[in-house]
Amino acid sequence: MNEHIRIISSDFNLLGEIDDYESLIFIRRFFKVGEFELHININKNNTDKLQEGNLILLGAKVNKVGIIMHRENGIDENGEATETLVIKGPTLKGVMKRRITVPTGNQAYDNAVGSQETIMKQFVNNNIVNPSDISRKISQVVIAPDLKRGKEDKWRTRFENLADKLTDIGEYSELGWEVLLDINNAKWIFDVVEGKSLTANQDILPPVIFSLDFDNIKNRHYIESSLDYKNVGYCGGKGEEDERLIQQVGEASGLHRTEIFIDCSQAENVEELTIQGQQKLNEFKKVKSFEVQIIPYSSFNFQEDYDLGDMVTVQDRKLGITMNTRIIELKEIYEENFNLEATFGINIPNLITAIKRETKKVVR
């Protein structure tokens, strides 16, 4: 069951349509940039329009848009070109990966104070929408009105990848972010998203419960890990050796206490040091993750009853687990049949994430 694809240029001209591809995997992520991979016979109509920089729009959903950044046609064992064309790229959120966070004026850092949504939108505004260097502006991107969601906070940034910074703030604040296609106004809209609460312990909206008992999931993979978990941080601010400012964040005792030193060398006072330390310590939380294959149109209908970012209830009676947790990733697979894979909870850090932890300086 293939979803209809429209191919659009970056300046919103419709170039062609495709619905007879062999395979499409489209992954959306709540906190991070998603990705897609399309396989199609090169002899089919409009494959010549699948060029770098063009967009693919999946169905009628303005939040299912990918940027073509990879075009591949392989060679078989006889040295002949294969008939399969492979197209890859990030979701439209990937445009945020094209900028780093450059401080404005003579400032050492881009400092932001306000709601967590306000902070995220300030960093996008300063580096994409209204940067001081006009050559850094991406004219297609606009920012949705600031609803000031999230608690009051302080963040700072300096020469970090913008998408990575938005992910850091989003995971800390439990706010997602997205870039939507506004076809009518020929714009790409950056916005912050919350997701709905559909858990079993609320009575405002119909609850969504995924369980083997309800025959709406299969092929589950559960992970619970504290290998990287830390709950007390000794944070080092400005100064050297015995004159260095040190502040503890987090509370625990005895066997349950796991400690880490956090380098926050740019923090000039206890308040800054505490805020930066708490943000960094959040990267070392316990992991609880459920990866499942969802039966998309069984007891609940995909995108009608639930979608990316929603808080739902996941149960496994054999494991004795009930989790009220967020859908952080959805992998849509369009082949002969439609399959849907979901990740709930917190992803286990991969090698790249671990390397970033070790190498990046804390400059928030």
Secondary structure, DSSP 8 states (H G I E B T S, - for coil): ----EEEE-TTS-EEEEE---SEEEEEEESSS--EEEEEEETTSTTGGG--TT-EEEETT-TT-EEE--EEEEEE-TTS-EEEEEEEEEEBGGGGGGG-B----TT-SSEEEEEEHHHHHHHHHIIIIIS-SSGGG--TTEEE------S-EEEEEESS-BHHHHHHHHHHHHT-EEEEEEETTTTEEEEEEE---B--TT--SS---EEEGGGTSEEEEEEEEE-TT---EEEEE-SS-GGGS-EEEE----GGG--EEEEE-TT--SHHHHHHHHHHHHGGG--EEEEEEEE-TBSSSBBTTTB-TT-EEEEEETTTTEEEEEEEEEEEEEESSSEEEEEEEE-----HHHHHHHHH-----
